[in-house]
Amino acid sequence: MKATILAEDTSILVCFKPPGIAVQSARLGEADMVSELKNYLGGRNPYLGVVHRLDQPVCGILVFAKTPEAAAELSRQAAHGSGQETGKNKKQARFMEKDYCALVYTGEADPDPVPGRSITLTDYLLRDGKKNTSAVVPPGTKDAKRAELVYEAVKMQEEQALVNIRLLTGRHHQIRVQFAHAGLPLLGDTRYGSEKSREYSMQQGIGGICLCACHLCFYHPVTGKRMDFQTEEFPWNS
Protein backbone atom coordinates (compact mmCIF):
# COMPACT_ATOMS: atom_id res chain seq x y z
CA MET A 1 0.00 0.00 0.00
CA LYS A 2 1.31 3.45 -0.96
CA ALA A 3 -0.31 5.30 1.95
CA THR A 4 1.19 5.24 5.45
CA ILE A 5 -1.31 4.70 8.29
CA LEU A 6 -0.65 7.11 11.17
CA ALA A 7 -3.62 6.30 13.43
CA GLU A 8 -6.79 4.22 13.31
CA ASP A 9 -9.71 3.23 15.50
CA THR A 10 -13.37 2.37 14.95
CA SER A 11 -14.25 5.95 13.91
CA ILE A 12 -11.26 7.45 12.09
CA LEU A 13 -8.32 6.58 9.88
CA VAL A 14 -5.42 9.03 9.59
CA CYS A 15 -2.80 8.49 6.90
CA PHE A 16 -0.07 10.16 4.86
CA LYS A 17 -0.94 10.48 1.17
CA PRO A 18 2.04 10.29 -1.18
CA PRO A 19 2.21 12.61 -4.20
CA GLY A 20 0.77 11.43 -7.49
CA ILE A 21 -2.31 9.58 -6.22
CA ALA A 22 -5.80 11.10 -6.16
CA VAL A 23 -7.88 11.10 -2.99
CA GLN A 24 -10.88 9.87 -4.98
CA SER A 25 -10.86 9.32 -8.73
CA ALA A 26 -13.82 9.25 -11.09
CA ARG A 27 -11.79 7.32 -13.66
CA LEU A 28 -12.55 3.61 -13.75
CA GLY A 29 -9.54 1.50 -12.89
CA GLU A 30 -7.38 4.41 -11.68
CA ALA A 31 -5.83 3.91 -8.25
CA ASP A 32 -6.87 6.35 -5.54
CA MET A 33 -6.70 6.68 -1.78
CA VAL A 34 -10.29 5.62 -1.15
CA SER A 35 -10.01 2.34 -3.07
CA GLU A 36 -6.59 1.61 -1.59
CA LEU A 37 -7.76 2.19 1.98
CA LYS A 38 -10.96 0.18 1.45
CA ASN A 39 -8.81 -2.73 0.31
CA TYR A 40 -6.73 -2.28 3.45
CA LEU A 41 -9.84 -2.32 5.66
CA GLY A 42 -11.16 -5.47 4.00
CA GLY A 43 -14.70 -6.78 4.20
CA ARG A 44 -17.51 -6.12 1.75
CA ASN A 45 -17.41 -2.45 0.68
CA PRO A 46 -16.48 -0.93 4.09
CA TYR A 47 -17.61 2.62 4.80
CA LEU A 48 -14.93 5.28 4.28
CA GLY A 49 -15.98 8.92 4.34
CA VAL A 50 -13.87 11.58 2.59
CA VAL A 51 -13.57 14.57 4.94
CA HIS A 52 -11.12 16.78 3.05
CA ARG A 53 -8.93 16.47 -0.02
CA LEU A 54 -5.50 17.24 -1.42
CA ASP A 55 -4.65 17.86 -5.06
CA GLN A 56 -3.27 14.75 -6.75
CA PRO A 57 0.33 16.08 -7.01
CA VAL A 58 0.32 17.16 -3.34
CA CYS A 59 1.33 14.93 -0.44
CA GLY A 60 0.31 15.14 3.18
CA ILE A 61 -1.80 14.10 6.15
CA LEU A 62 -5.48 13.22 5.70
CA VAL A 63 -8.20 11.96 8.02
CA PHE A 64 -10.98 9.69 6.78
CA ALA A 65 -14.15 8.73 8.65
CA LYS A 66 -15.12 5.10 9.22
CA THR A 67 -18.75 5.83 10.15
CA PRO A 68 -21.35 8.28 8.77
CA GLU A 69 -21.59 9.93 12.20
CA ALA A 70 -17.84 10.53 12.32
CA ALA A 71 -17.94 11.87 8.76
CA ALA A 72 -20.62 14.42 9.67
CA GLU A 73 -18.71 15.71 12.70
CA LEU A 74 -15.31 15.85 10.98
CA SER A 75 -16.81 17.54 7.92
CA ARG A 76 -18.32 20.17 10.20
CA GLN A 77 -14.92 20.77 11.79
CA ALA A 78 -13.28 21.01 8.36
CA ALA A 79 -15.89 23.50 7.13
CA HIS A 80 -15.40 25.63 10.23
CA GLY A 81 -11.63 25.58 9.83
CA SER A 82 -11.99 26.79 6.23
CA GLY A 83 -14.13 29.76 7.26
CA GLN A 84 -17.33 28.29 5.83
CA GLU A 85 -19.34 28.49 9.06
CA THR A 86 -20.53 31.80 10.44
CA GLY A 87 -22.39 33.26 13.39
CA LYS A 88 -23.13 31.48 16.65
CA ASN A 89 -22.08 28.04 15.40
CA LYS A 90 -18.63 29.30 14.44
CA LYS A 91 -17.98 30.72 17.91
CA GLN A 92 -18.93 27.51 19.69
CA ALA A 93 -17.55 24.92 17.28
CA ARG A 94 -14.34 22.99 17.53
CA PHE A 95 -12.54 23.20 14.23
CA MET A 96 -9.92 21.50 12.09
CA GLU A 97 -6.51 23.10 11.62
CA LYS A 98 -4.53 22.39 8.45
CA ASP A 99 -0.99 23.66 7.90
CA TYR A 100 1.20 23.23 4.86
CA CYS A 101 4.90 23.41 4.07
CA ALA A 102 6.16 24.48 0.66
CA LEU A 103 9.31 25.35 -1.22
CA VAL A 104 8.85 28.58 -3.16
CA TYR A 105 10.99 30.30 -5.78
CA THR A 106 12.31 33.68 -4.57
CA GLY A 107 14.23 34.71 -7.68
CA GLU A 108 11.42 37.08 -8.73
CA ALA A 109 10.23 38.12 -5.26
CA ASP A 110 10.15 41.80 -4.34
CA PRO A 111 10.88 41.94 -1.50
CA ASP A 112 12.17 38.54 -0.39
CA PRO A 113 10.32 36.80 2.46
CA VAL A 114 11.79 37.54 5.89
CA PRO A 115 12.25 34.49 8.15
CA GLY A 116 10.14 34.75 11.29
CA ARG A 117 7.76 37.38 9.89
CA SER A 118 4.13 36.37 9.32
CA ILE A 119 2.58 37.67 6.11
CA THR A 120 -1.10 37.53 5.15
CA LEU A 121 -2.20 37.08 1.55
CA THR A 122 -5.77 38.10 0.71
CA ASP A 123 -7.08 37.76 -2.84
CA TYR A 124 -10.23 36.94 -4.78
CA LEU A 125 -10.12 33.74 -6.83
CA LEU A 126 -12.23 32.74 -9.80
CA ARG A 127 -12.36 29.09 -10.78
CA ASP A 128 -12.49 27.88 -14.37
CA GLY A 129 -14.15 24.48 -14.15
CA LYS A 130 -13.48 23.58 -17.78
CA LYS A 131 -9.73 24.17 -17.49
CA ASN A 132 -9.52 23.07 -13.83
CA THR A 133 -7.64 26.24 -12.92
CA SER A 134 -8.17 29.26 -10.69
CA ALA A 135 -6.94 32.83 -11.05
CA VAL A 136 -6.69 35.98 -8.95
CA VAL A 137 -9.27 38.54 -10.09
CA PRO A 138 -10.36 42.01 -8.91
CA PRO A 139 -12.73 42.21 -5.91
CA GLY A 140 -16.34 42.27 -7.02
CA THR A 141 -15.80 39.92 -9.96
CA LYS A 142 -18.84 37.71 -10.45
CA ASP A 143 -18.53 34.28 -8.79
CA ALA A 144 -15.11 35.14 -7.31
CA LYS A 145 -14.43 33.94 -3.77
CA ARG A 146 -12.29 35.56 -1.10
CA ALA A 147 -9.10 33.61 -0.33
CA GLU A 148 -6.87 34.23 2.66
CA LEU A 149 -3.80 32.55 4.10
CA VAL A 150 -0.94 33.37 6.45
CA TYR A 151 2.62 32.26 5.80
CA GLU A 152 6.03 32.54 7.39
CA ALA A 153 9.42 31.86 5.85
CA VAL A 154 11.37 29.28 7.86
CA LYS A 155 14.55 28.91 5.85
CA MET A 156 16.13 30.80 2.95
CA GLN A 157 18.64 29.20 0.57
CA GLU A 158 19.85 30.53 -2.78
CA GLU A 159 16.69 31.29 -4.78
CA GLN A 160 14.28 29.27 -2.68
CA ALA A 161 12.54 29.47 0.68
CA LEU A 162 10.83 26.92 2.90
CA VAL A 163 7.55 28.40 4.15
CA ASN A 164 4.89 27.34 6.64
CA ILE A 165 1.33 28.11 5.57
CA ARG A 166 -1.95 28.33 7.49
CA LEU A 167 -5.07 28.36 5.31
CA LEU A 168 -7.84 30.63 6.56
CA THR A 169 -10.12 29.70 3.67
CA GLY A 170 -10.30 26.62 1.49
CA ARG A 171 -10.34 27.46 -2.23
CA HIS A 172 -9.48 25.54 -5.37
CA HIS A 173 -5.67 25.51 -5.86
CA GLN A 174 -5.54 28.37 -3.35
CA ILE A 175 -1.94 28.06 -2.15
CA ARG A 176 -0.52 27.56 -5.63
CA VAL A 177 -2.46 30.47 -7.13
CA GLN A 178 -1.90 32.98 -4.33
CA PHE A 179 1.83 32.33 -4.07
CA ALA A 180 2.27 32.56 -7.84
CA HIS A 181 0.38 35.87 -7.81
CA ALA A 182 2.61 37.13 -4.99
CA GLY A 183 5.75 36.43 -7.05
CA LEU A 184 6.63 33.31 -5.05
CA PRO A 185 5.58 30.36 -7.25
CA LEU A 186 5.92 26.89 -5.79
CA LEU A 187 8.87 24.91 -7.06
CA GLY A 188 7.80 22.08 -9.33
CA ASP A 189 4.46 23.71 -10.19
CA THR A 190 4.25 23.56 -13.97
CA ARG A 191 0.69 24.91 -14.08
CA TYR A 192 1.02 28.14 -12.10
CA GLY A 193 4.79 28.57 -11.96
CA SER A 194 6.65 31.22 -13.94
CA GLU A 195 9.10 30.44 -16.72
CA LYS A 196 12.02 31.18 -14.39
CA SER A 197 10.64 29.06 -11.53
CA ARG A 198 10.07 26.13 -13.89
CA GLU A 199 13.61 26.47 -15.24
CA TYR A 200 15.03 26.65 -11.71
CA SER A 201 13.02 23.58 -10.67
CA MET A 202 14.47 21.62 -13.58
CA GLN A 203 17.99 22.71 -12.65
CA GLN A 204 17.40 21.47 -9.09
CA GLY A 205 16.02 18.14 -10.31
CA ILE A 206 12.56 18.84 -8.87
CA GLY A 207 9.91 16.87 -10.71
CA GLY A 208 6.81 17.45 -8.58
CA ILE A 209 5.07 20.22 -6.67
CA CYS A 210 6.90 21.06 -3.44
CA LEU A 211 3.79 21.29 -1.29
CA CYS A 212 2.92 19.10 1.68
CA ALA A 213 0.01 19.10 4.15
CA CYS A 214 2.44 18.76 7.04
CA HIS A 215 0.19 19.36 10.06
CA LEU A 216 -3.38 18.31 10.84
CA CYS A 217 -5.26 18.91 14.07
CA PHE A 218 -8.88 17.99 14.82
CA TYR A 219 -11.09 16.75 17.64
CA HIS A 220 -12.01 13.09 17.77
CA PRO A 221 -15.63 12.78 16.60
CA VAL A 222 -16.56 10.44 19.48
CA THR A 223 -14.29 11.18 22.44
CA GLY A 224 -13.69 14.88 21.75
CA LYS A 225 -9.96 14.37 22.31
CA ARG A 226 -7.65 16.75 20.44
CA MET A 227 -5.77 14.80 17.76
CA ASP A 228 -2.53 16.30 16.45
CA PHE A 229 -0.40 14.93 13.59
CA GLN A 230 2.73 16.39 12.03
CA THR A 231 5.44 15.36 9.58
CA GLU A 232 8.75 16.83 8.49
CA GLU A 233 9.49 14.11 5.94
CA PHE A 234 9.01 15.91 2.64
CA PRO A 235 9.44 14.06 -0.69
CA TRP A 236 11.65 16.82 -2.09
CA ASN A 237 14.21 16.14 0.69
CA SER A 238 14.64 12.49 -0.27
FENVEN-V450835 format. One record per residue. RES is the residue in one small letter. SS is DSSP state (~ for helix, > for strand, _ for the rest). PHI is phi in degrees with one decimal (* if undefined). Layout:
BEGIN
res;ss;phi
RES;SS;PHI
RES;SS;PHI
END
This chain:
BEGIN
res;ss;phi
m;_;*
k;_;-74.4
a;_;-74.8
t;>;-108.7
i;>;-78.1
l;>;-101.3
a;>;-163.1
e;>;-159.2
d;_;-146.7
t;_;-74.8
s;_;-114.0
i;>;-134.4
l;>;-140.3
v;>;-109.6
c;>;-145.5
f;>;-104.9
k;>;-88.2
p;_;-76.1
p;_;-68.9
g;_;95.4
i;_;-119.2
a;>;-75.2
v;_;-66.5
q;_;-149.1
s;_;-105.4
a;_;-90.3
r;_;-86.6
l;_;-62.6
g;_;87.3
e;_;-85.6
a;_;-65.4
d;>;-149.2
m;~;-64.8
v;~;-61.3
s;~;-65.8
e;~;-65.2
l;~;-72.6
k;~;-65.2
n;~;-63.6
y;~;-64.4
l;~;-70.1
g;_;75.6
g;_;80.2
r;_;-97.0
n;_;49.1
p;_;-64.2
y;_;-72.9
l;_;-147.7
g;>;-92.2
v;>;-81.4
v;_;-96.4
h;_;-149.6
r;_;-130.7
l;_;-128.9
d;_;-57.4
q;_;-54.8
p;_;-76.1
v;_;-95.7
c;>;-103.7
g;>;148.8
i;>;-89.5
l;>;-131.5
v;>;-116.9
f;>;-115.4
a;>;-100.0
k;_;-103.6
t;_;-139.9
p;~;-60.0
e;~;-66.0
a;~;-65.6
a;~;-62.1
a;~;-63.4
e;~;-69.6
l;~;-67.4
s;~;-65.2
r;~;-64.7
q;~;-62.8
a;~;-66.0
a;~;-65.0
h;~;-65.0
g;~;-66.5
s;_;-95.4
g;_;76.0
q;_;-94.6
e;_;-104.7
t;_;-134.2
g;~;71.5
k;~;-59.4
n;~;-61.4
k;~;-66.0
k;~;-69.2
q;~;-92.4
a;_;-78.8
r;_;-81.0
f;_;-133.7
m;_;-92.3
e;>;-110.1
k;>;-129.7
d;>;-117.8
y;>;-126.4
c;>;-120.2
a;>;-147.8
l;>;-102.5
v;>;-117.6
y;>;-87.6
t;_;-106.8
g;_;-64.6
e;_;-116.9
a;_;-74.8
d;_;-148.4
p;_;-86.0
d;_;-68.5
p;_;-60.4
v;_;-109.3
p;_;-53.7
g;_;88.3
r;_;-105.0
s;>;-80.1
i;>;-127.2
t;>;-102.3
l;>;-109.7
t;>;-127.7
d;>;-141.3
y;>;-117.5
l;>;-111.7
l;>;-119.5
r;>;-93.0
d;>;-106.9
g;_;-64.2
k;_;-68.7
k;_;-93.9
n;_;56.5
t;>;-133.5
s;>;-131.7
a;>;-144.9
v;>;-76.2
v;>;-131.8
p;_;-65.0
p;_;-56.1
g;_;93.0
t;_;-64.2
k;_;-57.1
d;_;71.6
a;_;-73.8
k;>;-121.3
r;>;-68.5
a;>;-128.4
e;>;-141.4
l;>;-149.0
v;>;-123.4
y;>;-135.6
e;>;-144.3
a;>;-72.4
v;>;-102.9
k;>;-148.7
m;>;-112.0
q;>;-153.5
e;_;50.8
e;_;-107.5
q;>;-143.5
a;>;-141.5
l;>;-90.2
v;>;-124.4
n;>;-99.7
i;>;-129.6
r;>;-115.9
l;>;-78.1
l;_;-102.2
t;_;-136.7
g;_;-120.9
r;_;-117.6
h;_;-60.8
h;_;54.2
q;~;-56.7
i;~;-61.6
r;~;-62.8
v;~;-71.8
q;~;-66.7
f;~;-69.5
a;~;-62.7
h;~;-65.6
a;_;-82.9
g;_;82.2
l;_;-130.5
p;_;-62.4
l;>;-69.2
l;_;-65.5
g;_;84.3
d;_;-91.7
t;_;-78.6
r;_;-82.8
y;_;-109.2
g;_;-70.9
s;_;-82.6
e;~;-60.5
k;~;-69.3
s;~;-68.5
r;~;-67.4
e;~;-64.6
y;~;-64.2
s;~;-60.4
m;~;-64.2
q;~;-63.0
q;_;-87.2
g;_;73.7
i;_;-91.2
g;_;-108.8
g;_;-140.1
i;_;-64.8
c;_;-87.8
l;>;-141.7
c;>;-138.6
a;>;-78.3
c;>;-90.6
h;>;-144.4
l;>;-136.1
c;>;-132.9
f;>;-153.1
y;>;-107.0
h;_;-56.1
p;_;-65.9
v;_;-108.3
t;_;-85.9
g;_;80.3
k;_;-67.7
r;>;-71.9
m;>;-111.8
d;>;-131.7
f;>;-130.9
q;>;-148.1
t;_;-138.0
e;_;-123.8
e;_;-95.8
f;_;-98.2
p;~;-56.8
w;~;-74.6
n;~;-91.5
s;_;-84.6
END
